[in-house]
Amino acid sequence: MKFNITVIPGDGIGPEVTEQSIKVLEAISEMYDHTFVYEKVMMGACAIDKTGNPLPNETLASCKKSDAILFGAIGDPKYDNDPTAKVRPEQGLLKLRKELGLFCNVRPVTAYNSLLKNSPLKEEIIKDTDITIYRELTGGIYFGIKELSDDGQIAFDGCSYSVEEIERMGHLAFKAAQNRRKKLTLVDKANVLETSRLWRKTITKLAEQYKDVEVDTMFVDNAAMQLILNPKQFDVILTENLFGDILSDEASVIGGSIGLLASASIGDRNALFEPIHGSYPQAKGKDIANPLASILSAAMLLKHLGLHKESFVIEKAVQKSLELGITTQDINYENSFSTSKVGDFIVDYIHNQEDSNINFMNVHMGQSTII
């Protein structure tokens, strides 16, 4: 099968980790007789530097016509540290989400057994954690009316949601729960916010269409606490934009490294896949950034395209790299591998899935080839 993929390497470590994902996708194409046609475009600080626009028209046009979008990272210290900057890298990503109608962000959170010791949380608390967070992405306070008084003393950010926006999120989250452990938790602040009360009313009514899914509700402050105290209680978490942004980053500590967290942003016609770790400018060009989140994002991309077997192979390869300790320094500081070497291992696994643990380890400790 043939697919057109728009690649947005972006800023910081984005190009480095995205390069590994493309290597992995090419290995999949060779093994399973697919053709991936890539078009690389700019977005973020790199685009501002070259064009003055964080989302050039050419980038948007490429994204609209592609089968899927693979994105690296966005952000640069010269903009991050300048609150007065009128044009910012993040504006490109926000506009892209809006223009493509990418209203649903999906973030899996998994506690890998081989990495339980890496988490700051107790192993017995996080073991067997398997959560998927569904975050609304194009509404809420991020896209509401923003005002600053003439004297600069009062600021205002508006938050609004419609029943339609909530229902389309709800359907996706309920369907995901049906294919998992059949539990959905709505996170809101319905004791205070009118928008949260609308979320709760709408999702409660929608639940009548999904009788096989258990639904509970939780205030966001309690949910933040419960993610640390007992993350295993959650299956699918559904929430609005701001709450989802905060909770998904909080949940990243469960897995032991933010470098393992992939995400998908889905609309009716387009879908974008990216790691959540950000641009990490301190590691730029050093070949030390963890590429696994980007590689897992590529696995999510394949699943979106209907290539489930191929996606599963990548997930198995990542699991194997963690089991063998073939990882970057954020996970295995004393005996770490470079960004590109981790990518090479995933590629080797895809090509040689039946080889033994010892053989894989020998290869990536410096041996020449898999026999």
N, C-alpha and C positions, 0 to 999 in steps of 0.2 A: 504494500500500500504506500501511497505517496502523500506526504503532508507538508504544508508550508508553515514554517515556524519563524516568527519574528524574534530576534535575539536583541535584548537591551542590556549590554554589559554594565552600563552605569558607571558609578564612581567608586573610589577606594579599592577594596578587594573584590568588587563586583566582577571585573573582567577576569580575574584569576580563578575564582570559583566557577564562573560560568563556562570558562574554557574546559574545566574538568567535566562539567555536565554534558557539553557537546561531545567530548571524547566518549563518554558513556553512551550517549544516544547513537553515536556512530557505530559503537560495538553492537548495540541492539539492532541497528539497521543491517549490519553484516550477518548477524546470527539468525535473524528472523525475516530477512528479505523485504525490508521496508526501505523507503527513500524519504529522507528528511531534507528539505530544501530550506536553508537558513538565509535570512536577510538581517544583517546587523545594522542597528540604528542607534541614535543617541537620545539620552534623556538625563536630566539632572544637572549637576555642576558642570560636567564636561560639555553639555549642550549649551549652557549659559556662556561658558568661556568661548565657544566657537561661533555661536549664533545669537546670543543674547536672549534666547528663549529656552526655558527648561523643558518644553515639549515642542520640538519643531514639527511643522505640518507634515513633513515626510515621515516622521516617526508615527504619528497618529494614523496616517493613511496606510502605512505598512501593517500596523496592528489591526486595523479594521478588516483587512482582507485576508489575514492569516488564519490558520486553523488553531493556533495556540501561540502564546507569548511566553518566552523564558526571560526572566528579569534577574539582574544581579543585585545591585544595591544602589542607594542614593544618599548623597550628602557629602559635604566638604567643610573642614574646619573654618575656612575663610568666610563661609556663609553661616555656619552654625554659631560662630562666636560674634556675629554681627547682627544684633536684633533690629537694627535700623535698615537692613537690606530690603529693598522693595521687591526684588526678584530673587526667589529662593529655589533651590533644587526640589524641595518637597512639593512645590506648586505644580511641578510637572507630573508627579505621580497622582496627586489629588485630581488634577484635570483629566488625566488619562482614565482614572476610575470613573469619573463622571461622564466623560465623552463616550466611553464604551459600555456604560451601564453596568459596571462590575459591582453589583450591590451586595454580594455575599462573599465574605472571607472565611475560609475553612482552615483551621490550624489543628493538626493532630499533635497530641502530647503523649509520648510513650516513655515509660521507664524501662530502659534496657537492663537486663540482669547484670550484664558485664560492666555496667557503669553506675550501679547503685551507690558504690562507695564515693563516686565523684560528686554526688549531690550534697549540699549542706544539710539536707533533711535526713532523718533516720531511715535506714534501709527498710525496716519493718513497716514504716508508714507509706513509703512510695512504691514498694514492690508490687508489681502487677497493675500499676496505674496505666490506664488506656482511655484517654479522653479525646474527644473532638469538639473544638470550640467553633460555633457558628456565630460570626460577628457581622452585623449589618454594616455596610461600608460606604454608602453614598448619601446618608441622611444624618440627622442628629445635629449636635452642636458644632461639629466640624464644618458643616455646610450651611449653617444658619446665618441669620443677619448678624453682622459684626459692626459695632459702633463705638466710637470714642468721642467723648464730649470735647467741645472746642477748647476748654482749658486743660484737657488731658487728665482730669481728675476722676472721671467715671468711665468705665468700660462696660460693654454689654455684648454677650454672645447668646444668640437665640437658638433654641432647640425645638425642632418640630418633627413629627412623624405622622404619616397617614395610615389608615387601615390597609390600603393596598401595599404599601412598603413593608408592613409588618407581616401580612399574609404570605407574600412571596418568600420571605425569609422562613416563615413557619413551615411552609410546605417542604422546603429543602431539608430543614432540620428534622422534621418528623420522618421523612423518608429515609434519612441517614440512620435515625434511631431504629427504624424497622429492620434495617440490615445489620444492626449491631446488637446491643443488649436490651433494646426496647425501653430505654429510659431517657427522658428529656427534662432538663432543668432550665426553667426560664429565670434569668437573673435580671432584676430590675431594682427600682427604688420607688415602688408604688405607694409607700407611706408618705412620700413627699412630692413626687413629680407627676404632673398630669400626663406627660408623655408615657411614663411607666405604667400608669393606670390604663392607658389605652393599649399598651403592649399586653398587659395581663388579661384584659377583657377579650382582646382579639385572639390571643393564643388559647385561652380557655375555651372559647367557642370553636376554634379550629380543631381542638383536640377531639371533638365529637366525631371527626372524620377519620381519626386514627385510634380506634378503640384498643388496639393491641399495644399501644405505647403508654407507659406510666409517665405521668406529668407531675412535676412538683415545681414550686416557685421559691425563690430565695432572694432576699435583699442583697445588693451588691457588696455591702460591707461585711455581711456574714459570709457570702460566697468567697470573698478574698481570704477570710480566716479559714474557712473549711477546706480550701485548696491546699493549705499548709497542714492542717490538722488531720484530714482524712480525704486525700484526693481520689482514692479508689471508689468513693461513693458516687462519683460522677461518670456518666456515659457521654451523652451529648449535652453541651451547654449552649443555650441560645440567648443572645443578648444584643443590645444596641451598640452603636459605634464606639462611644467613649469608654463604656464599661468593658467592651470586648478588647479594646486596645490595651487597657491596663491589665485585665485578668490574663490575657494570653501571654503577656510578657512576664507576669508573675509566675505563671505555670511553667515557664521555660526553665526555671531552676530545678524542677522535678527531674528532668532528664539528665542533669549533670553538666550540660553545656548548651548554650544558646546556638552553638554551631551545628546542632542536630535538628533544628526545627524548621520544617518546610511549611509552605502555605500556598493556598490557591485563592484567587479572586475571580468569582464567576458571575457572568451575566447571562442574559437570554441568548446572546449570539457569540460572545467572546469570552475568553478565559486567560488569566495571567497567573504564572507560577513563579514563586520567589522564596528564597530563604528569609527569615525574619531578623537576621543578626545585624543588619545595617552595614554601613560602608567601612567601618573599622579602619580609619585612615592610618593608624599607627602601624598596621601590619602591611600596608600597601607595598607591593613589589618585593616582599621578603620571602615569598613562597612558604608561609607558615600558617595561613588562614585555613580553617576547617572547611573543606568543600562538600561535606556530607549533607548539609542542609540543602545546598543547591542541587546536589545529585538526587536527594529525596524529592525535591520539587520537580525535577525532571521525571521521576517515577509517577508523581501525581499527574503530570502532564500526559504521560502515556495512558494512564487509567482514564483520564478525561476523553482521550481519543478512542477509547474502547479497546486498548491494547493491555488487557489485564494481566495476561501471562508475562508479558515483557516487563510490566511494572513490578510484578512480584519478584522477578529475577533480580532487579536492582535492589529491592528491599532486602532480599536474602544476602546479596553481596555486601551491603552496608552492615548487616548483622554480623557477617563473617569477619569483616574488617575490625569491628569492635571486639569480637571474641578473641581475635588473634593479636589485638593491640596495635594494629597497623593504622595508627591515627595520628593526628597533629598534636602539637604541644598543649593545646587547651585541655585535652583529655589525658594525654600520656606525656608529661613533660620530660621525664628522665630518659625515655627511649622513643622519642617522637619521630614521625615521618613528615616529609614536606607535603605541601598541598598537591603538587604534581604526582608524587609517589603514591599518595592515597588514591588519586584518580586512576593511576596506572593499575593499582591492585583491583579496583572495581572493574576495570576493563578486562583484566586477566581472568577474573572470576566469571564474567559473562561468557568469555570464550572457552573457559575450562572448568565448567561447573562441577565435574566429578572428581577433580583432583583432591588429594588429602590435605588436611591442615598442615602437615609437616612440609609437604611440597610447596604450598603457598608461602609458608613462612620462609623457607629456604630461598625462594625466588626474591622475596622482598627484603631479605637480609643481604642481598647483593649478588645472588646467583644469576646466571645469564638467562635461562629459559625454563619454562615448565616442560617436563618430560612426561 
